[in-house]
Amino acid sequence: MCQLNLDVLFLLAEYLSPVDLLNLARTCKSLRQLLMAKSSAFVWKATRRQIDGLPDCPADLTEQEYANLMFCLGYG
């Protein structure tokens, strides 16, 4: 996965659930750095929008922090 073109990686990542994206980000250091960067927020937003009834991300959290809060600490 780490050798995929970034456009392809991001395209595939947008089809994951937030939990799966969190797990992918935890698989290796290079994916963590890439997926947890502020510039990757669009991928997290796309995965969040797949969940019906999930409120928008609060202004005081990043998309990544919100996914972690909602899916690793309680919501899903």
N, C-alpha and C positions, 0 to 999 in steps of 0.2 A: 504494500500500500504506500509506503513512504517514497517509492520511486515513480508513482503515477504523476502525470502532468497535474498541476494544481487545479486547472479548470475542471478536469475530469474528477479529481478527488472531491472538489466542492460540489459538483453536480451530483455525484453519488451520495455525498453526505446529506444533501438536502432531502433525500428520500428516507433517511433514518428517523427513528423516533428520538425525542430528546434524551431518553435513557440510553439508547444505543450510541448516540453521539457522545454522551458523557463517557461511556465505556470505551469508545474508540479513542477519545482523547487521553485516556488513562493507559493505553497499551504501550506507548513508548514516548520518550522525551521529545522527539522531533514532531510527532503528531500533537502532543500536548502543547508545545510552543506555538504551532501553527493554529490549532483550533481554539486555543484560549486567548489568542491575540485579539485586540479590539477590532482589527480589520476583518475578522471572521464573524462578526456579529450577524451579518446577513444570513449565514448558514443556520445559526441558532434561531433566528427569527423565523426562518422558513420551517424549521422543524416544530417550533412552538405553534405555529398557525395550523398545523395538522391536528392539534388536539382541540376538539370541540369544547366550548365552555371555559377554556383556560383564559384567565384575564391577561391583559397586556402587561408587559414588563414594567414594573415601577421605575420611575425616573432615577431613583437612587441606587439601582442595581444594574449591572451589565447583563446582557442576555445569558451569558455563561453562568453567572452567579444565580440568576433567576432559575435557570434549568436545574442547577444543583439544589437549590432550595426546594423547588417544587417536586422534583422527582427522586432525590436522594434523601430528603428529610421529611417527606410526608405525603404530598398530593397523590402521586401515581405510584 
